[in-house]
Amino acid sequence: MKPAEHKVLTKPSDLYIYTPSKTARSTFLYALRVGFYVYEPGYKQERTAFDSFLLMYVKSGCVQGTTGERSFEAREGQFVLIDCYEHHSYSMAERTEISWLHFDGISARPYFEYIVGKLTNVFTVRDPIFALNRLQKVFDTLAAGKRFSEVSMAKYIFDILTELATFAGEPGAEERRPHVIEDVVAYISQHLSERLTVSELAERSYMSEYHFIRTFKKETGYTPHAYIMEARMNVAKFLLTNSEEPIKVILEKCGFSDLSVFGAAFRKRTGLTASEYRERGKKEK
């Protein structure tokens, strides 16, 4: 839904609100509101109390504020963690883009106190990609407007807080978990019929294209483009031998819009046309 707050741009800003079940409130970590806001200079928010904890990531710009008796300033690339049960305020003197999450739950306060006790309310994580990826999953889950598991939602928030707590822990304990490429691979497999570009995948991973391509190849052995092609071919071969769908439909499901491009690539890999491959598969069954 689009924000109605003064000095928040309606495009591309978005927020989503969730009402957790009683089970979630008594058992899990849970999201209450999540959003991405583009703030205009002069925005100000002040609350006596707002029953939740607030995590912000400053994508660009600067946010200044107070929490309890402490003041803070956070700039591009920094996280902010606020206990909204106490008096707090924040404002923007320049155009600022922030991804944010209001959350709560049975272990929210212990996590908050541990992280802030080690890092204060504003901190920079050496490798924020994993936490940002999970924050995006919370956003995407609520944005989809479909049924979802509150346990899965709790895990996303748990992953974020655990990652931040790990960073806040003892020196040498901040092992980075390279889950980002695993998430991209899963995304590719679920969206093979769609147009997949390296730039969009890199943006989902919070990496530059150059860094994303290098990291992807290191983790998978393929460039992103080569992996997408290989995944599409594998699905096409499976459907050719395990379904009666027309070849044109199969190609569309696999993201091939050009029959000639597919045909050349398929023959190069298998030595057969799609029809020949399907017939051979039937004989081998």
C-alpha positions in Angstrom: 0.0 0.0 0.0 1.1 3.6 -0.6 2.2 5.7 2.3 0.1 8.8 3.2 2.7 10.5 5.4 3.8 14.0 4.6 7.2 14.2 2.8 7.3 10.5 1.9 7.2 10.1 -1.9 4.4 7.8 -3.0 6.6 6.4 -5.7 8.5 4.2 -5.3 7.7 4.0 -1.5 5.6 1.1 -0.3 4.5 -0.4 3.0 2.7 -3.5 4.2 0.9 -4.2 7.5 0.4 -7.6 9.1 -1.6 -8.7 12.1 0.0 -11.8 13.6 -1.9 -14.6 15.1 -2.1 -15.2 18.9 0.2 -18.2 18.4 2.8 -16.0 16.6 2.6 -13.4 19.4 3.2 -15.9 22.1 5.7 -18.1 20.3 7.6 -16.5 17.4 9.3 -13.3 16.2 6.8 -11.6 13.9 6.6 -8.7 11.5 4.1 -5.9 12.1 5.0 -3.4 9.3 7.6 -3.5 6.6 8.4 -0.9 4.0 10.7 0.9 1.7 10.4 4.7 1.9 11.9 7.6 0.0 11.9 10.6 2.3 12.0 14.2 1.2 14.1 16.7 3.2 12.2 18.0 6.2 10.5 14.7 7.2 10.1 14.2 10.9 8.6 11.4 13.0 8.2 11.5 16.8 6.4 9.1 19.1 6.0 8.7 22.8 5.6 4.9 22.3 4.9 2.5 19.4 4.8 -1.0 20.6 7.5 -2.7 18.5 11.2 -2.6 17.6 12.3 -0.9 14.5 15.1 -1.9 12.2 16.2 0.5 9.5 18.8 0.2 6.7 19.9 3.5 5.1 20.2 2.8 1.4 21.1 6.5 0.7 21.0 9.8 2.5 21.1 10.4 6.3 18.7 10.0 9.2 19.1 11.7 12.6 17.1 11.1 15.7 16.8 10.2 19.3 15.9 7.1 21.2 15.3 7.4 24.9 18.0 9.9 26.0 20.4 9.0 23.2 20.8 10.8 19.9 22.0 9.1 16.8 22.9 9.8 13.1 23.0 7.1 10.4 24.3 7.4 6.9 24.3 5.3 3.7 25.1 1.6 4.4 24.3 1.7 8.1 21.7 -0.1 10.2 19.6 1.6 12.9 17.9 -0.4 15.7 15.3 1.4 17.9 13.2 0.3 20.9 9.9 2.0 19.9 8.5 1.2 23.4 10.3 4.2 24.6 10.2 7.8 23.3 11.9 8.2 20.0 12.2 10.5 17.0 13.9 10.7 13.7 14.2 13.1 10.8 15.8 13.6 7.4 17.5 16.8 6.3 18.2 15.4 2.8 16.5 13.0 0.4 16.9 9.6 2.1 16.0 6.0 1.1 15.3 3.5 3.9 14.2 -0.1 4.1 12.6 -0.7 7.4 10.8 -3.3 9.6 8.7 -3.0 12.7 8.9 -6.3 14.5 8.3 -7.9 17.9 8.1 -11.3 19.5 9.2 -13.4 22.4 12.9 -13.0 21.8 12.9 -9.5 20.3 14.0 -7.7 23.4 16.9 -10.0 24.3 18.2 -9.7 20.7 17.7 -5.9 20.8 19.6 -5.5 24.1 22.4 -7.8 23.0 23.0 -6.1 19.6 22.6 -2.5 20.9 24.7 -3.3 24.0 27.6 -4.4 21.7 27.2 -2.0 18.8 24.9 0.9 20.0 21.8 1.9 18.0 23.7 2.6 14.8 26.2 0.3 13.2 27.8 -0.9 10.0 28.0 -4.6 9.2 31.0 -5.7 7.2 28.8 -7.8 4.9 25.2 -6.8 5.1 23.9 -8.9 2.1 22.5 -11.8 4.1 20.5 -9.6 6.5 19.3 -7.4 3.6 18.3 -10.4 1.6 16.1 -11.7 4.5 14.7 -8.2 5.0 13.6 -8.3 1.3 12.0 -11.7 1.8 9.9 -10.3 4.6 8.8 -7.4 2.3 8.2 -9.7 -0.6 6.1 -12.2 1.5 3.8 -9.5 2.7 3.7 -7.7 -0.7 2.5 -10.9 -2.3 -0.7 -10.8 -0.4 -1.0 -14.6 -0.2 -1.1 -17.1 2.7 2.2 -17.8 4.2 3.7 -19.7 7.1 4.3 -17.5 10.2 7.1 -19.9 11.1 8.8 -19.0 7.9 8.3 -15.3 8.6 9.8 -15.8 12.0 12.8 -17.5 10.6 13.5 -14.6 8.2 13.5 -12.2 11.2 15.5 -14.6 13.3 18.1 -14.8 10.5 18.4 -11.0 10.4 18.8 -10.6 14.2 21.1 -13.6 14.5 23.3 -12.2 11.7 23.5 -8.8 13.4 24.1 -10.5 16.8 26.8 -12.6 15.3 28.5 -9.5 14.0 28.2 -8.0 17.4 29.7 -11.0 19.1 33.3 -11.8 20.1 36.1 -11.0 17.6 36.6 -13.9 15.2 33.0 -15.1 15.6 31.5 -13.2 12.7 31.5 -16.0 10.1 29.6 -14.9 7.1 27.1 -17.4 5.7 27.1 -17.3 1.9 23.4 -17.9 1.5 22.8 -15.2 -1.0 23.7 -17.2 -4.1 21.6 -20.1 -2.9 18.7 -17.7 -2.7 19.4 -16.4 -6.2 19.5 -20.0 -7.5 16.2 -20.7 -5.9 14.7 -17.6 -7.4 15.9 -18.5 -10.9 14.4 -22.0 -10.6 11.0 -20.5 -9.6 11.0 -17.8 -12.4 12.5 -19.6 -15.4 9.5 -18.5 -17.6 10.3 -14.9 -16.9 12.9 -12.5 -18.3 15.9 -12.9 -16.0 18.7 -10.3 -16.3 22.0 -10.2 -14.5 21.3 -6.6 -13.4 18.1 -7.5 -11.7 19.6 -10.6 -10.0 22.5 -8.5 -8.8 20.1 -5.9 -7.4 18.2 -8.6 -5.5 21.5 -9.7 -4.0 22.6 -6.1 -3.0 25.7 -6.4 -5.1 27.2 -4.6 -8.1 27.0 -6.6 -11.3 30.7 -7.2 -11.4 30.8 -8.5 -7.8 27.7 -10.5 -8.3 29.0 -12.3 -11.4 32.3 -13.1 -9.7 30.5 -14.4 -6.6 28.0 -16.4 -8.5 30.6 -18.1 -10.6 32.7 -18.9 -7.5 29.7 -20.5 -5.8 28.2 -22.4 -8.8 31.0 -22.8 -11.4 28.7 -21.0 -13.9 28.3 -17.4 -14.9 24.7 -16.2 -14.2 23.8 -16.3 -17.9 25.3 -19.8 -18.4 23.5 -21.1 -15.3 20.1 -19.7 -16.4 20.6 -21.3 -19.9 21.6 -24.6 -18.3 18.6 -24.6 -15.9 16.2 -23.8 -18.7 17.6 -26.6 -20.8 17.3 -29.1 -18.0 13.7 -28.3 -17.4 13.0 -28.4 -21.2 14.5 -31.8 -21.5 12.5 -33.1 -18.5 9.2 -31.8 -19.9 9.9 -33.1 -23.4 10.2 -36.6 -22.1 7.7 -36.5 -19.2 4.8 -34.5 -20.6 2.6 -34.4 -23.7 2.6 -30.6 -23.9 3.4 -29.0 -27.3 7.0 -28.0 -27.7 6.0 -24.3 -28.1 4.3 -24.4 -24.7 7.4 -26.1 -23.1 9.7 -23.4 -24.5 7.5 -20.6 -23.1 7.5 -22.3 -19.7 11.3 -22.4 -19.8 11.7 -18.8 -20.8 12.6 -19.3 -24.5 10.9 -16.7 -26.6 12.8 -17.5 -29.8 12.4 -21.0 -31.2 15.4 -20.7 -33.5 17.7 -19.7 -30.6 16.4 -22.6 -28.5 16.8 -25.0 -31.4 20.4 -24.1 -32.0 21.3 -24.3 -28.4 19.4 -27.5 -27.8 21.0 -29.3 -30.8 24.5 -28.0 -29.7 24.0 -29.6 -26.2 22.2 -32.9 -27.2 22.9 -33.4 -30.9 19.2 -33.7 -31.5 16.2 -31.5 -32.2 13.5 -31.2 -29.5 11.2 -33.5 -31.5 14.0 -36.1 -31.9 14.9 -35.9 -28.2 11.2 -36.4 -27.2 10.9 -39.5 -29.5 14.1 -41.0 -28.1 12.8 -40.4 -24.6 9.6 -42.3 -25.3 11.5 -45.3 -26.7 13.7 -45.5 -23.7 10.8 -45.6 -21.2 
